[in-house]
Amino acid sequence: MKKVNKYYLQKVRELPCSACGVYGTQAHHNTNNTGLGGKTIDINTISLCPAHHHDLHFGIGVDKWQSKYGNQDDLVLKTRYIMFKDILENHITPFKDADRLGFNLKDMEKFVRDFNLNN
């Protein structure tokens, strides 16, 4: 999996905020397990509106933010699920989107299936 995937980040920005559901989001890189100043790969991102993104970094802090809105690791999976499900159900050529995202279609279908079973 490549570290930088601009198409993936674009698709994350098209999703509603993981905290409040509004559109007009930014792609937040999950800060769990990255260390001070570290940055995870682009597929480990969450869609956040500017207010919640700022609040996470500069407002209430990571621990309080996660207790209020959810664990970032879980939100990364939920973000990926929403994106994959939309592509599989609504896109005319989902295999092209899957390829641009850095996944294959069968893996996306399995991820959606497994997510549904576990949530």
Biopython code that builds the backbone (N, CA, C, O; Angstrom):
import numpy as np
from Bio.PDB.StructureBuilder import StructureBuilder

atoms = [
    (1, "MET", "N", (0.845, -1.178, 0.000)),
    (1, "MET", "CA", (0.000, 0.000, 0.000)),
    (1, "MET", "C", (0.890, 1.241, 0.000)),
    (1, "MET", "O", (1.773, 1.380, 0.846)),
    (2, "LYS", "N", (0.656, 2.123, -0.936)),
    (2, "LYS", "CA", (1.495, 3.310, -0.995)),
    (2, "LYS", "C", (1.081, 4.328, 0.071)),
    (2, "LYS", "O", (-0.086, 4.421, 0.450)),
    (3, "LYS", "N", (2.067, 5.080, 0.536)),
    (3, "LYS", "CA", (1.849, 6.044, 1.612)),
    (3, "LYS", "C", (0.965, 7.202, 1.161)),
    (3, "LYS", "O", (0.060, 7.605, 1.892)),
    (4, "VAL", "N", (1.210, 7.737, -0.019)),
    (4, "VAL", "CA", (0.465, 8.889, -0.524)),
    (4, "VAL", "C", (-0.550, 8.417, -1.563)),
    (4, "VAL", "O", (-0.193, 7.741, -2.528)),
    (5, "ASN", "N", (-1.813, 8.779, -1.358)),
    (5, "ASN", "CA", (-2.863, 8.431, -2.302)),
    (5, "ASN", "C", (-3.839, 9.607, -2.369)),
    (5, "ASN", "O", (-4.802, 9.674, -1.606)),
    (6, "LYS", "N", (-3.572, 10.529, -3.294)),
    (6, "LYS", "CA", (-4.377, 11.740, -3.404)),
    (6, "LYS", "C", (-5.835, 11.452, -3.739)),
    (6, "LYS", "O", (-6.729, 12.175, -3.298)),
    (7, "TYR", "N", (-6.079, 10.406, -4.514)),
    (7, "TYR", "CA", (-7.458, 10.058, -4.865)),
    (7, "TYR", "C", (-8.221, 9.598, -3.618)),
    (7, "TYR", "O", (-9.385, 9.955, -3.432)),
    (8, "TYR", "N", (-7.567, 8.813, -2.772)),
    (8, "TYR", "CA", (-8.207, 8.370, -1.539)),
    (8, "TYR", "C", (-8.575, 9.587, -0.684)),
    (8, "TYR", "O", (-9.690, 9.669, -0.170)),
    (9, "LEU", "N", (-7.642, 10.528, -0.531)),
    (9, "LEU", "CA", (-7.911, 11.731, 0.262)),
    (9, "LEU", "C", (-9.058, 12.543, -0.344)),
    (9, "LEU", "O", (-9.881, 13.097, 0.384)),
    (10, "GLN", "N", (-9.111, 12.612, -1.659)),
    (10, "GLN", "CA", (-10.212, 13.308, -2.331)),
    (10, "GLN", "C", (-11.546, 12.675, -1.976)),
    (10, "GLN", "O", (-12.512, 13.375, -1.673)),
    (11, "LYS", "N", (-11.598, 11.346, -2.013)),
    (11, "LYS", "CA", (-12.843, 10.638, -1.701)),
    (11, "LYS", "C", (-13.235, 10.826, -0.228)),
    (11, "LYS", "O", (-14.423, 10.933, 0.079)),
    (12, "VAL", "N", (-12.265, 10.867, 0.677)),
    (12, "VAL", "CA", (-12.550, 11.105, 2.097)),
    (12, "VAL", "C", (-13.166, 12.488, 2.267)),
    (12, "VAL", "O", (-14.107, 12.654, 3.043)),
    (13, "ARG", "N", (-12.651, 13.473, 1.555)),
    (13, "ARG", "CA", (-13.163, 14.845, 1.661)),
    (13, "ARG", "C", (-14.590, 14.983, 1.131)),
    (13, "ARG", "O", (-15.267, 15.965, 1.436)),
    (14, "GLU", "N", (-15.047, 14.030, 0.353)),
    (14, "GLU", "CA", (-16.418, 14.052, -0.165)),
    (14, "GLU", "C", (-17.420, 13.483, 0.836)),
    (14, "GLU", "O", (-18.629, 13.588, 0.627)),
    (15, "LEU", "N", (-16.934, 12.887, 1.910)),
    (15, "LEU", "CA", (-17.800, 12.260, 2.911)),
    (15, "LEU", "C", (-18.197, 13.272, 3.983)),
    (15, "LEU", "O", (-17.537, 14.297, 4.152)),
    (16, "PRO", "N", (-19.291, 12.976, 4.715)),
    (16, "PRO", "CA", (-19.672, 13.861, 5.819)),
    (16, "PRO", "C", (-18.699, 13.729, 6.989)),
    (16, "PRO", "O", (-17.972, 12.742, 7.099)),
    (17, "CYS", "N", (-18.696, 14.734, 7.857)),
    (17, "CYS", "CA", (-17.842, 14.732, 9.041)),
    (17, "CYS", "C", (-18.165, 13.529, 9.920)),
    (17, "CYS", "O", (-19.333, 13.243, 10.182)),
    (18, "SER", "N", (-17.145, 12.835, 10.367)),
    (18, "SER", "CA", (-17.322, 11.664, 11.225)),
    (18, "SER", "C", (-17.868, 12.036, 12.597)),
    (18, "SER", "O", (-18.408, 11.182, 13.300)),
    (19, "ALA", "N", (-17.733, 13.307, 12.988)),
    (19, "ALA", "CA", (-18.195, 13.741, 14.297)),
    (19, "ALA", "C", (-19.609, 14.324, 14.281)),
    (19, "ALA", "O", (-20.391, 14.093, 15.202)),
    (20, "CYS", "N", (-19.933, 15.087, 13.220)),
    (20, "CYS", "CA", (-21.231, 15.781, 13.238)),
    (20, "CYS", "C", (-22.088, 15.563, 11.994)),
    (20, "CYS", "O", (-23.271, 15.907, 11.999)),
    (21, "GLY", "N", (-21.519, 15.002, 10.934)),
    (21, "GLY", "CA", (-22.301, 14.686, 9.742)),
    (21, "GLY", "C", (-22.412, 15.781, 8.688)),
    (21, "GLY", "O", (-23.055, 15.570, 7.659)),
    (22, "VAL", "N", (-21.805, 16.946, 8.914)),
    (22, "VAL", "CA", (-21.885, 17.997, 7.904)),
    (22, "VAL", "C", (-20.893, 17.712, 6.774)),
    (22, "VAL", "O", (-19.919, 16.979, 6.947)),
    (23, "TYR", "N", (-21.167, 18.306, 5.625)),
    (23, "TYR", "CA", (-20.268, 18.153, 4.481)),
    (23, "TYR", "C", (-19.314, 19.341, 4.425)),
    (23, "TYR", "O", (-19.485, 20.324, 5.146)),
    (24, "GLY", "N", (-18.312, 19.240, 3.563)),
    (24, "GLY", "CA", (-17.274, 20.262, 3.483)),
    (24, "GLY", "C", (-16.145, 19.888, 4.431)),
    (24, "GLY", "O", (-15.730, 20.683, 5.274)),
    (25, "THR", "N", (-15.655, 18.657, 4.275)),
    (25, "THR", "CA", (-14.708, 18.104, 5.244)),
    (25, "THR", "C", (-13.269, 18.148, 4.764)),
    (25, "THR", "O", (-12.964, 18.421, 3.603)),
    (26, "GLN", "N", (-12.412, 17.865, 5.717)),
    (26, "GLN", "CA", (-10.982, 17.714, 5.484)),
    (26, "GLN", "C", (-10.614, 16.270, 5.821)),
    (26, "GLN", "O", (-11.331, 15.599, 6.563)),
    (27, "ALA", "N", (-9.514, 15.804, 5.281)),
    (27, "ALA", "CA", (-9.028, 14.459, 5.590)),
    (27, "ALA", "C", (-8.059, 14.553, 6.765)),
    (27, "ALA", "O", (-6.978, 15.128, 6.640)),
    (28, "HIS", "N", (-8.444, 13.993, 7.891)),
    (28, "HIS", "CA", (-7.596, 13.977, 9.089)),
    (28, "HIS", "C", (-6.844, 12.660, 9.144)),
    (28, "HIS", "O", (-7.452, 11.591, 9.098)),
    (29, "HIS", "N", (-5.524, 12.733, 9.243)),
    (29, "HIS", "CA", (-4.714, 11.531, 9.402)),
    (29, "HIS", "C", (-4.767, 11.083, 10.858)),
    (29, "HIS", "O", (-4.466, 11.858, 11.766)),
    (30, "ASN", "N", (-5.147, 9.846, 11.070)),
    (30, "ASN", "CA", (-5.261, 9.260, 12.402)),
    (30, "ASN", "C", (-3.956, 9.467, 13.176)),
    (30, "ASN", "O", (-2.883, 9.092, 12.704)),
    (31, "THR", "N", (-4.055, 10.058, 14.350)),
    (31, "THR", "CA", (-2.861, 10.327, 15.157)),
    (31, "THR", "C", (-2.566, 9.226, 16.167)),
    (31, "THR", "O", (-1.543, 9.281, 16.850)),
    (32, "ASN", "N", (-3.433, 8.231, 16.276)),
    (32, "ASN", "CA", (-3.155, 7.105, 17.173)),
    (32, "ASN", "C", (-1.958, 6.320, 16.643)),
    (32, "ASN", "O", (-1.882, 6.043, 15.446)),
    (33, "ASN", "N", (-1.044, 5.968, 17.502)),
    (33, "ASN", "CA", (0.101, 5.107, 17.183)),
    (33, "ASN", "C", (1.078, 5.695, 16.161)),
    (33, "ASN", "O", (1.771, 4.940, 15.480)),
    (34, "THR", "N", (1.149, 7.013, 16.039)),
    (34, "THR", "CA", (2.100, 7.598, 15.089)),
    (34, "THR", "C", (3.273, 8.258, 15.783)),
    (34, "THR", "O", (4.277, 8.556, 15.136)),
    (35, "GLY", "N", (3.177, 8.493, 17.068)),
    (35, "GLY", "CA", (4.256, 9.170, 17.776)),
    (35, "GLY", "C", (4.195, 10.668, 17.550)),
    (35, "GLY", "O", (3.408, 11.151, 16.736)),
    (36, "LEU", "N", (5.004, 11.380, 18.254)),
    (36, "LEU", "CA", (5.012, 12.833, 18.193)),
    (36, "LEU", "C", (5.377, 13.315, 16.796)),
    (36, "LEU", "O", (6.464, 13.029, 16.295)),
    (37, "GLY", "N", (4.465, 14.044, 16.178)),
    (37, "GLY", "CA", (4.716, 14.615, 14.860)),
    (37, "GLY", "C", (4.653, 13.628, 13.720)),
    (37, "GLY", "O", (4.925, 13.993, 12.577)),
    (38, "GLY", "N", (4.298, 12.375, 14.003)),
    (38, "GLY", "CA", (4.233, 11.366, 12.955)),
    (38, "GLY", "C", (2.978, 11.492, 12.115)),
    (38, "GLY", "O", (2.006, 12.128, 12.525)),
    (39, "LYS", "N", (3.000, 10.890, 10.946)),
    (39, "LYS", "CA", (1.851, 10.928, 10.058)),
    (39, "LYS", "C", (1.666, 9.549, 9.456)),
    (39, "LYS", "O", (2.608, 8.953, 8.935)),
    (40, "THR", "N", (0.460, 9.058, 9.532)),
    (40, "THR", "CA", (0.144, 7.738, 9.010)),
    (40, "THR", "C", (-0.096, 7.809, 7.496)),
    (40, "THR", "O", (-0.160, 8.895, 6.919)),
    (41, "ILE", "N", (-0.226, 6.652, 6.872)),
    (41, "ILE", "CA", (-0.503, 6.606, 5.434)),
    (41, "ILE", "C", (-1.904, 7.152, 5.152)),
    (41, "ILE", "O", (-2.762, 7.179, 6.034)),
    (42, "ASP", "N", (-2.116, 7.582, 3.924)),
    (42, "ASP", "CA", (-3.352, 8.273, 3.557)),
    (42, "ASP", "C", (-4.615, 7.433, 3.722)),
    (42, "ASP", "O", (-5.695, 7.994, 3.908)),
    (43, "ILE", "N", (-4.513, 6.121, 3.660)),
    (43, "ILE", "CA", (-5.731, 5.324, 3.825)),
    (43, "ILE", "C", (-6.186, 5.260, 5.279)),
    (43, "ILE", "O", (-7.256, 4.723, 5.563)),
    (44, "ASN", "N", (-5.402, 5.792, 6.194)),
    (44, "ASN", "CA", (-5.800, 5.837, 7.606)),
    (44, "ASN", "C", (-6.287, 7.236, 7.963)),
    (44, "ASN", "O", (-5.782, 7.869, 8.890)),
    (45, "THR", "N", (-7.278, 7.705, 7.209)),
    (45, "THR", "CA", (-7.803, 9.042, 7.420)),
    (45, "THR", "C", (-9.282, 9.016, 7.771)),
    (45, "THR", "O", (-9.995, 8.042, 7.528)),
    (46, "ILE", "N", (-9.712, 10.133, 8.355)),
    (46, "ILE", "CA", (-11.089, 10.329, 8.794)),
    (46, "ILE", "C", (-11.586, 11.620, 8.167)),
    (46, "ILE", "O", (-10.820, 12.574, 8.031)),
    (47, "SER", "N", (-12.843, 11.665, 7.787)),
    (47, "SER", "CA", (-13.419, 12.910, 7.275)),
    (47, "SER", "C", (-13.891, 13.749, 8.466)),
    (47, "SER", "O", (-14.726, 13.311, 9.257)),
    (48, "LEU", "N", (-13.344, 14.957, 8.577)),
    (48, "LEU", "CA", (-13.733, 15.867, 9.663)),
    (48, "LEU", "C", (-13.991, 17.259, 9.105)),
    (48, "LEU", "O", (-13.254, 17.740, 8.243)),
    (49, "CYS", "N", (-15.051, 17.906, 9.608)),
    (49, "CYS", "CA", (-15.280, 19.303, 9.255)),
    (49, "CYS", "C", (-14.153, 20.130, 9.874)),
    (49, "CYS", "O", (-13.505, 19.675, 10.817)),
    (50, "PRO", "N", (-13.909, 21.331, 9.360)),
    (50, "PRO", "CA", (-12.827, 22.145, 9.903)),
    (50, "PRO", "C", (-12.917, 22.367, 11.420)),
    (50, "PRO", "O", (-11.892, 22.374, 12.102)),
    (51, "ALA", "N", (-14.125, 22.546, 11.948)),
    (51, "ALA", "CA", (-14.273, 22.794, 13.388)),
    (51, "ALA", "C", (-13.841, 21.591, 14.217)),
    (51, "ALA", "O", (-13.113, 21.749, 15.197)),
    (52, "HIS", "N", (-14.278, 20.388, 13.837)),
    (52, "HIS", "CA", (-13.902, 19.190, 14.597)),
    (52, "HIS", "C", (-12.443, 18.817, 14.369)),
    (52, "HIS", "O", (-11.797, 18.270, 15.263)),
    (53, "HIS", "N", (-11.922, 19.107, 13.184)),
    (53, "HIS", "CA", (-10.509, 18.845, 12.909)),
    (53, "HIS", "C", (-9.640, 19.740, 13.802)),
    (53, "HIS", "O", (-8.676, 19.279, 14.413)),
    (54, "HIS", "N", (-9.997, 21.012, 13.864)),
    (54, "HIS", "CA", (-9.265, 21.954, 14.714)),
    (54, "HIS", "C", (-9.394, 21.561, 16.185)),
    (54, "HIS", "O", (-8.418, 21.612, 16.933)),
    (55, "ASP", "N", (-10.590, 21.174, 16.593)),
    (55, "ASP", "CA", (-10.838, 20.781, 17.986)),
    (55, "ASP", "C", (-9.977, 19.583, 18.389)),
    (55, "ASP", "O", (-9.477, 19.523, 19.513)),
    (56, "LEU", "N", (-9.809, 18.649, 17.487)),
    (56, "LEU", "CA", (-8.995, 17.467, 17.769)),
    (56, "LEU", "C", (-7.524, 17.840, 17.951)),
    (56, "LEU", "O", (-6.867, 17.354, 18.871)),
    (57, "HIS", "N", (-7.015, 18.692, 17.085)),
    (57, "HIS", "CA", (-5.597, 19.058, 17.148)),
    (57, "HIS", "C", (-5.282, 20.115, 18.200)),
    (57, "HIS", "O", (-4.271, 20.021, 18.896)),
    (58, "PHE", "N", (-6.145, 21.120, 18.317)),
    (58, "PHE", "CA", (-5.796, 22.283, 19.127)),
    (58, "PHE", "C", (-6.796, 22.596, 20.237)),
    (58, "PHE", "O", (-6.558, 23.490, 21.049)),
    (59, "GLY", "N", (-7.896, 21.879, 20.278)),
    (59, "GLY", "CA", (-8.952, 22.194, 21.242)),
    (59, "GLY", "C", (-8.902, 21.336, 22.489)),
    (59, "GLY", "O", (-8.085, 21.558, 23.383)),
    (60, "ILE", "N", (-9.781, 20.360, 22.536)),
    (60, "ILE", "CA", (-9.947, 19.571, 23.762)),
    (60, "ILE", "C", (-8.911, 18.465, 23.909)),
    (60, "ILE", "O", (-8.805, 17.863, 24.977)),
    (61, "GLY", "N", (-8.155, 18.189, 22.872)),
    (61, "GLY", "CA", (-7.144, 17.142, 22.942)),
    (61, "GLY", "C", (-7.675, 15.797, 22.468)),
    (61, "GLY", "O", (-8.884, 15.566, 22.420)),
    (62, "VAL", "N", (-6.757, 14.931, 22.126)),
    (62, "VAL", "CA", (-7.095, 13.648, 21.512)),
    (62, "VAL", "C", (-7.948, 12.773, 22.434)),
    (62, "VAL", "O", (-8.971, 12.244, 22.000)),
    (63, "ASP", "N", (-7.548, 12.615, 23.680)),
    (63, "ASP", "CA", (-8.281, 11.717, 24.579)),
    (63, "ASP", "C", (-9.718, 12.165, 24.792)),
    (63, "ASP", "O", (-10.641, 11.356, 24.695)),
    (64, "LYS", "N", (-9.915, 13.438, 25.079)),
    (64, "LYS", "CA", (-11.281, 13.950, 25.288)),
    (64, "LYS", "C", (-12.076, 13.894, 23.993)),
    (64, "LYS", "O", (-13.260, 13.559, 23.998)),
    (65, "TRP", "N", (-11.415, 14.227, 22.871)),
    (65, "TRP", "CA", (-12.101, 14.196, 21.587)),
    (65, "TRP", "C", (-12.600, 12.780, 21.288)),
    (65, "TRP", "O", (-13.746, 12.588, 20.881)),
    (66, "GLN", "N", (-11.727, 11.796, 21.495)),
    (66, "GLN", "CA", (-12.106, 10.405, 21.207)),
    (66, "GLN", "C", (-13.195, 9.905, 22.155)),
    (66, "GLN", "O", (-14.053, 9.125, 21.741)),
    (67, "SER", "N", (-13.178, 10.331, 23.400)),
    (67, "SER", "CA", (-14.236, 9.898, 24.316)),
    (67, "SER", "C", (-15.581, 10.503, 23.920)),
    (67, "SER", "O", (-16.634, 9.932, 24.204)),
    (68, "LYS", "N", (-15.538, 11.656, 23.267)),
    (68, "LYS", "CA", (-16.764, 12.331, 22.845)),
    (68, "LYS", "C", (-17.276, 11.836, 21.491)),
    (68, "LYS", "O", (-18.481, 11.653, 21.314)),
    (69, "TYR", "N", (-16.357, 11.616, 20.523)),
    (69, "TYR", "CA", (-16.768, 11.316, 19.142)),
    (69, "TYR", "C", (-16.413, 9.910, 18.662)),
    (69, "TYR", "O", (-16.938, 9.460, 17.644)),
    (70, "GLY", "N", (-15.545, 9.221, 19.366)),
    (70, "GLY", "CA", (-15.172, 7.871, 18.972)),
    (70, "GLY", "C", (-13.687, 7.723, 18.733)),
    (70, "GLY", "O", (-12.989, 8.689, 18.421)),
    (71, "ASN", "N", (-13.224, 6.518, 18.881)),
    (71, "ASN", "CA", (-11.820, 6.191, 18.683)),
    (71, "ASN", "C", (-11.441, 6.396, 17.217)),
    (71, "ASN", "O", (-12.174, 5.980, 16.320)),
    (72, "GLN", "N", (-10.313, 7.029, 16.979)),
    (72, "GLN", "CA", (-9.888, 7.306, 15.603)),
    (72, "GLN", "C", (-9.703, 6.027, 14.785)),
    (72, "GLN", "O", (-10.026, 6.002, 13.597)),
    (73, "ASP", "N", (-9.194, 4.977, 15.404)),
    (73, "ASP", "CA", (-9.009, 3.711, 14.678)),
    (73, "ASP", "C", (-10.351, 3.192, 14.161)),
    (73, "ASP", "O", (-10.453, 2.742, 13.020)),
    (74, "ASP", "N", (-11.384, 3.260, 15.019)),
    (74, "ASP", "CA", (-12.721, 2.815, 14.616)),
    (74, "ASP", "C", (-13.312, 3.722, 13.543)),
    (74, "ASP", "O", (-13.978, 3.252, 12.621)),
    (75, "LEU", "N", (-13.062, 5.034, 13.670)),
    (75, "LEU", "CA", (-13.588, 5.984, 12.689)),
    (75, "LEU", "C", (-12.920, 5.827, 11.328)),
    (75, "LEU", "O", (-13.553, 6.068, 10.300)),
    (76, "VAL", "N", (-11.649, 5.427, 11.307)),
    (76, "VAL", "CA", (-10.966, 5.143, 10.040)),
    (76, "VAL", "C", (-11.686, 4.004, 9.323)),
    (76, "VAL", "O", (-11.947, 4.089, 8.123)),
    (77, "LEU", "N", (-12.006, 2.943, 10.055)),
    (77, "LEU", "CA", (-12.702, 1.799, 9.453)),
    (77, "LEU", "C", (-14.098, 2.189, 8.981)),
    (77, "LEU", "O", (-14.534, 1.770, 7.909)),
    (78, "LYS", "N", (-14.798, 2.994, 9.782)),
    (78, "LYS", "CA", (-16.133, 3.447, 9.386)),
    (78, "LYS", "C", (-16.063, 4.317, 8.139)),
    (78, "LYS", "O", (-16.904, 4.187, 7.249)),
    (79, "THR", "N", (-15.072, 5.203, 8.062)),
    (79, "THR", "CA", (-14.887, 6.051, 6.886)),
    (79, "THR", "C", (-14.653, 5.191, 5.648)),
    (79, "THR", "O", (-15.250, 5.424, 4.597)),
    (80, "ARG", "N", (-13.788, 4.205, 5.783)),
    (80, "ARG", "CA", (-13.479, 3.309, 4.663)),
    (80, "ARG", "C", (-14.725, 2.525, 4.245)),
    (80, "ARG", "O", (-14.977, 2.347, 3.053)),
    (81, "TYR", "N", (-15.494, 2.064, 5.214)),
    (81, "TYR", "CA", (-16.724, 1.322, 4.937)),
    (81, "TYR", "C", (-17.702, 2.181, 4.134)),
    (81, "TYR", "O", (-18.237, 1.733, 3.120)),
    (82, "ILE", "N", (-17.934, 3.411, 4.585)),
    (82, "ILE", "CA", (-18.870, 4.301, 3.899)),
    (82, "ILE", "C", (-18.414, 4.547, 2.462)),
    (82, "ILE", "O", (-19.221, 4.519, 1.534)),
    (83, "MET", "N", (-17.117, 4.789, 2.289)),
    (83, "MET", "CA", (-16.577, 5.042, 0.950)),
    (83, "MET", "C", (-16.718, 3.809, 0.061)),
    (83, "MET", "O", (-17.212, 3.909, -1.062)),
    (84, "PHE", "N", (-16.293, 2.659, 0.550)),
    (84, "PHE", "CA", (-16.352, 1.434, -0.248)),
    (84, "PHE", "C", (-17.796, 1.074, -0.595)),
    (84, "PHE", "O", (-18.085, 0.711, -1.736)),
    (85, "LYS", "N", (-18.696, 1.172, 0.370)),
    (85, "LYS", "CA", (-20.096, 0.824, 0.141)),
    (85, "LYS", "C", (-20.691, 1.718, -0.946)),
    (85, "LYS", "O", (-21.406, 1.239, -1.826)),
    (86, "ASP", "N", (-20.397, 3.008, -0.885)),
    (86, "ASP", "CA", (-20.894, 3.931, -1.902)),
    (86, "ASP", "C", (-20.356, 3.558, -3.278)),
    (86, "ASP", "O", (-21.112, 3.536, -4.249)),
    (87, "ILE", "N", (-19.085, 3.270, -3.372)),
    (87, "ILE", "CA", (-18.489, 2.909, -4.656)),
    (87, "ILE", "C", (-19.110, 1.627, -5.209)),
    (87, "ILE", "O", (-19.436, 1.551, -6.393)),
    (88, "LEU", "N", (-19.269, 0.634, -4.357)),
    (88, "LEU", "CA", (-19.826, -0.645, -4.802)),
    (88, "LEU", "C", (-21.287, -0.531, -5.227)),
    (88, "LEU", "O", (-21.721, -1.222, -6.148)),
    (89, "GLU", "N", (-22.044, 0.332, -4.565)),
    (89, "GLU", "CA", (-23.478, 0.425, -4.843)),
    (89, "GLU", "C", (-23.836, 1.475, -5.898)),
    (89, "GLU", "O", (-24.849, 1.335, -6.583)),
    (90, "ASN", "N", (-23.022, 2.519, -6.036)),
    (90, "ASN", "CA", (-23.459, 3.654, -6.837)),
    (90, "ASN", "C", (-22.581, 4.025, -8.022)),
    (90, "ASN", "O", (-22.972, 4.874, -8.824)),
    (91, "HIS", "N", (-21.427, 3.426, -8.158)),
    (91, "HIS", "CA", (-20.545, 3.802, -9.260)),
    (91, "HIS", "C", (-20.701, 2.852, -10.433)),
    (91, "HIS", "O", (-20.871, 1.647, -10.252)),
    (92, "ILE", "N", (-20.643, 3.398, -11.625)),
    (92, "ILE", "CA", (-20.825, 2.608, -12.840)),
    (92, "ILE", "C", (-19.642, 1.668, -13.057)),
    (92, "ILE", "O", (-19.826, 0.528, -13.484)),
    (93, "THR", "N", (-18.437, 2.134, -12.770)),
    (93, "THR", "CA", (-17.231, 1.319, -12.942)),
    (93, "THR", "C", (-16.468, 1.240, -11.609)),
    (93, "THR", "O", (-15.417, 1.864, -11.463)),
    (94, "PRO", "N", (-16.985, 0.486, -10.648)),
    (94, "PRO", "CA", (-16.346, 0.443, -9.329)),
    (94, "PRO", "C", (-14.922, -0.104, -9.352)),
    (94, "PRO", "O", (-14.114, 0.258, -8.497)),
    (95, "PHE", "N", (-14.603, -0.963, -10.308)),
    (95, "PHE", "CA", (-13.250, -1.522, -10.373)),
    (95, "PHE", "C", (-12.220, -0.442, -10.655)),
    (95, "PHE", "O", (-11.084, -0.540, -10.190)),
    (96, "LYS", "N", (-12.594, 0.592, -11.414)),
    (96, "LYS", "CA", (-11.661, 1.693, -11.677)),
    (96, "LYS", "C", (-11.411, 2.503, -10.412)),
    (96, "LYS", "O", (-10.274, 2.873, -10.121)),
    (97, "ASP", "N", (-12.475, 2.778, -9.661)),
    (97, "ASP", "CA", (-12.309, 3.493, -8.392)),
    (97, "ASP", "C", (-11.481, 2.671, -7.421)),
    (97, "ASP", "O", (-10.608, 3.205, -6.737)),
    (98, "ALA", "N", (-11.748, 1.383, -7.358)),
    (98, "ALA", "CA", (-10.991, 0.506, -6.462)),
    (98, "ALA", "C", (-9.504, 0.574, -6.789)),
    (98, "ALA", "O", (-8.666, 0.688, -5.895)),
    (99, "ASP", "N", (-9.192, 0.504, -8.056)),
    (99, "ASP", "CA", (-7.792, 0.556, -8.487)),
    (99, "ASP", "C", (-7.155, 1.895, -8.115)),
    (99, "ASP", "O", (-6.027, 1.929, -7.621)),
    (100, "ARG", "N", (-7.863, 2.986, -8.345)),
    (100, "ARG", "CA", (-7.324, 4.314, -8.008)),
    (100, "ARG", "C", (-7.148, 4.484, -6.502)),
    (100, "ARG", "O", (-6.272, 5.225, -6.056)),
    (101, "LEU", "N", (-7.983, 3.797, -5.718)),
    (101, "LEU", "CA", (-7.867, 3.862, -4.261)),
    (101, "LEU", "C", (-6.740, 2.980, -3.737)),
    (101, "LEU", "O", (-6.314, 3.123, -2.591)),
    (102, "GLY", "N", (-6.261, 2.071, -4.578)),
    (102, "GLY", "CA", (-5.193, 1.173, -4.159)),
    (102, "GLY", "C", (-5.710, -0.142, -3.603)),
    (102, "GLY", "O", (-4.992, -0.835, -2.882)),
    (103, "PHE", "N", (-6.946, -0.493, -3.929)),
    (103, "PHE", "CA", (-7.556, -1.740, -3.476)),
    (103, "PHE", "C", (-8.058, -2.499, -4.687)),
    (103, "PHE", "O", (-8.216, -1.922, -5.763)),
    (104, "ASN", "N", (-8.311, -3.795, -4.522)),
    (104, "ASN", "CA", (-9.003, -4.501, -5.585)),
    (104, "ASN", "C", (-10.454, -4.676, -5.172)),
    (104, "ASN", "O", (-10.784, -4.625, -3.988)),
    (105, "LEU", "N", (-11.304, -4.879, -6.142)),
    (105, "LEU", "CA", (-12.745, -4.919, -5.920)),
    (105, "LEU", "C", (-13.156, -6.020, -4.946)),
    (105, "LEU", "O", (-14.022, -5.802, -4.098)),
    (106, "LYS", "N", (-12.552, -7.182, -5.054)),
    (106, "LYS", "CA", (-12.899, -8.291, -4.155)),
    (106, "LYS", "C", (-12.558, -7.961, -2.701)),
    (106, "LYS", "O", (-13.308, -8.316, -1.791)),
    (107, "ASP", "N", (-11.427, -7.282, -2.481)),
    (107, "ASP", "CA", (-11.063, -6.874, -1.119)),
    (107, "ASP", "C", (-12.053, -5.851, -0.570)),
    (107, "ASP", "O", (-12.401, -5.889, 0.610)),
    (108, "MET", "N", (-12.504, -4.940, -1.428)),
    (108, "MET", "CA", (-13.491, -3.955, -1.002)),
    (108, "MET", "C", (-14.802, -4.634, -0.625)),
    (108, "MET", "O", (-15.405, -4.306, 0.397)),
    (109, "GLU", "N", (-15.238, -5.576, -1.447)),
    (109, "GLU", "CA", (-16.482, -6.300, -1.162)),
    (109, "GLU", "C", (-16.366, -7.077, 0.147)),
    (109, "GLU", "O", (-17.306, -7.091, 0.941)),
    (110, "LYS", "N", (-15.230, -7.719, 0.377)),
    (110, "LYS", "CA", (-15.008, -8.468, 1.613)),
    (110, "LYS", "C", (-14.989, -7.528, 2.817)),
    (110, "LYS", "O", (-15.562, -7.846, 3.859)),
    (111, "PHE", "N", (-14.342, -6.385, 2.682)),
    (111, "PHE", "CA", (-14.294, -5.419, 3.776)),
    (111, "PHE", "C", (-15.705, -4.978, 4.163)),
    (111, "PHE", "O", (-16.034, -4.942, 5.349)),
    (112, "VAL", "N", (-16.532, -4.646, 3.190)),
    (112, "VAL", "CA", (-17.911, -4.200, 3.450)),
    (112, "VAL", "C", (-18.704, -5.320, 4.117)),
    (112, "VAL", "O", (-19.424, -5.083, 5.086)),
    (113, "ARG", "N", (-18.571, -6.525, 3.601)),
    (113, "ARG", "CA", (-19.267, -7.684, 4.181)),
    (113, "ARG", "C", (-18.848, -7.909, 5.637)),
    (113, "ARG", "O", (-19.693, -8.072, 6.518)),
    (114, "ASP", "N", (-17.529, -7.916, 5.878)),
    (114, "ASP", "CA", (-17.011, -8.143, 7.226)),
    (114, "ASP", "C", (-17.415, -7.014, 8.176)),
    (114, "ASP", "O", (-17.751, -7.268, 9.333)),
    (115, "PHE", "N", (-17.383, -5.791, 7.702)),
    (115, "PHE", "CA", (-17.777, -4.654, 8.538)),
    (115, "PHE", "C", (-19.224, -4.795, 8.966)),
    (115, "PHE", "O", (-19.559, -4.555, 10.126)),
    (116, "ASN", "N", (-20.088, -5.185, 8.028)),
    (116, "ASN", "CA", (-21.503, -5.369, 8.346)),
    (116, "ASN", "C", (-21.707, -6.461, 9.385)),
    (116, "ASN", "O", (-22.570, -6.340, 10.255)),
    (117, "LEU", "N", (-20.923, -7.520, 9.300)),
    (117, "LEU", "CA", (-21.048, -8.625, 10.262)),
    (117, "LEU", "C", (-20.590, -8.240, 11.657)),
    (117, "LEU", "O", (-21.127, -8.738, 12.646)),
    (118, "ASN", "N", (-19.603, -7.359, 11.747)),
    (118, "ASN", "CA", (-19.005, -7.014, 13.035)),
    (118, "ASN", "C", (-19.577, -5.760, 13.671)),
    (118, "ASN", "O", (-19.205, -5.423, 14.795)),
    (119, "ASN", "N", (-20.468, -5.060, 12.988)),
    (119, "ASN", "CA", (-21.014, -3.811, 13.543)),
    (119, "ASN", "C", (-22.516, -3.773, 13.521)),
    (119, "ASN", "O", (-23.115, -2.789, 13.954)),
]
sb = StructureBuilder()
sb.init_structure("model")
sb.init_model(0)
sb.init_chain("A")
sb.init_seg("    ")
for serial, (resi, resn, name, xyz) in enumerate(atoms, 1):
    if name == "N":
        sb.init_residue(resn, " ", resi, " ")
    sb.init_atom(name, np.array(xyz, "f"), 0.0, 1.0, " ", f" {name:<3s}", serial, name[0])
structure = sb.get_structure()
